[in-house]
Amino acid sequence: MANINDVAKKAGVSKSTVSNVFNGKKNVSDEIRQKVLKIADDIGYYPNKLASALTTKRTGLTGLFIDNNSKFRYMDYKLIEGVSRELKKSNKHIILYLQAGKSDDDNQIDINNKLISEPIDDAIIVAPMVKDIRINELIDMRKSIVIIGQAPNNSLPKVKCLDVDNIKISYEVTKYLLELGHRKITLINSDPNMTISIDRMKGYLAALKEYNVEFNPEYTFNSDNTEAMGEQLGSRIFKSLDMTAVITSSDEIASGLYNEAKKAGISIPDDISIFALGGTDKKLNPSLCTVYVDYEMLGREAVALLSNKEVIDNQVIDSYKLLISDSIKSIL
């Protein structure tokens, strides 16, 4: 069985350098790192993670926290891909947590017990809650944290944030519909306890105010991002509201609206325009207007931010674009 001495000898480096490579330390050049990893792979050397963890107090494991209701969405796959690819460069690995940070008692006990027992070095939290018990628990455990999204409290210590500007995105989508003549625009937002939902509402309200359109709370809803919830809301709002356009939090919700519109004999976009704020993997007819966000890049940048000790400010990435398609029309 190959050992660390074999790798060091073939690579022409010291045992400590090989150890630094596998422990993900930054004081090794990328050239040496890649050389050591290739030689280790060629001769079949795999470090004893348990022994290394006992010595270094580091496991090489990063926790990725995704609020997953039922099944993985496009953004989940891309975030996982970006995080895992970036971690692989430092021979690190990912642990997935699919539980929201809601602060009800049962959920809090479950999350606390799980976090205490898991051997993660650091954590990436996607789309946090307004009161997110995972963040406080990880801070108490002295873990490095990066949030993809808006932090519940901008003054949280030792927490870095990385996000696209969801206020601006929601504003631009709402404004685009207003410019097409729409005035009765429904917003189907995510869980009201998520910080992204607050940002999206701010953008929606800002655009309405700019166009002197009075805000009507009856035109706003909160929902889980599932197709089934889209169908439930569709059956309700298509009967009770006279809106001309709907902005959805995701393409999953939009897909449910498509299903209900078809049942009700409602034509998209002739009778109703639909624009989704996220997701690009749904193949709908007519093709859905949506917002493209490079989630894979967000995942990579989050990993890089974890190890960057110099960056302390929240990072906003201007990496999105409106994908205009066939699900909206002008009513001017």
Stockholm file with secondary structure:
# STOCKHOLM 1.0

chainA/1-332         MANINDVAKKAGVSKSTVSNVFNGKKNVSDEIRQKVLKIADDIGYYPNKLASALTTKRTGLTGLFIDNNSKFRYMDYKLIEGVSRELKKSNKHIILYLQAGKSDDDNQIDINNKLISEPIDDAIIVAPMVKDIRINELIDMRKSIVIIGQAPNNSLPKVKCLDVDNIKISYEVTKYLLELGHRKITLINSDPNMTISIDRMKGYLAALKEYNVEFNPEYTFNSDNTEAMGEQLGSRIFKSLDMTAVITSSDEIASGLYNEAKKAGISIPDDISIFALGGTDKKLNPSLCTVYVDYEMLGREAVALLSNKEVIDNQVIDSYKLLISDSIKSIL
#=GR chainA/1-332 SS CCCHHHHHHHHTSCHHHHHHHHTTCSSSCHHHHHHHHHHHHHHTCCCCHHHHHHHHSCCCEEEEECCCSSSCCHHHHHHHHHHHHHHHTTTCEEEEECCCCCCCHHHHHHHHHHHHHSCCSEEEEESCBSSCHHHHHHHHTTCEEEEESCCSSTTCTTEEEEECCHHHHHHHHHHHHHHTTCCSEEEEESCTTBHHHHHHHHHHHHHHHHTTCCCCGGGEEECCSSHHHHHHHHHHHHHHCCCSEEEESSHHHHHHHHHHHHHHTCCTTTTCEEEESSCCCCCCSSCCBEEEECHHHHHHHHHHHHHCSSCCSCEECCCEEEECCSSCCCCC
#=GC SS_cons         CCCHHHHHHHHTSCHHHHHHHHTTCSSSCHHHHHHHHHHHHHHTCCCCHHHHHHHHSCCCEEEEECCCSSSCCHHHHHHHHHHHHHHHTTTCEEEEECCCCCCCHHHHHHHHHHHHHSCCSEEEEESCBSSCHHHHHHHHTTCEEEEESCCSSTTCTTEEEEECCHHHHHHHHHHHHHHTTCCSEEEEESCTTBHHHHHHHHHHHHHHHHTTCCCCGGGEEECCSSHHHHHHHHHHHHHHCCCSEEEESSHHHHHHHHHHHHHHTCCTTTTCEEEESSCCCCCCSSCCBEEEECHHHHHHHHHHHHHCSSCCSCEECCCEEEECCSSCCCCC
//
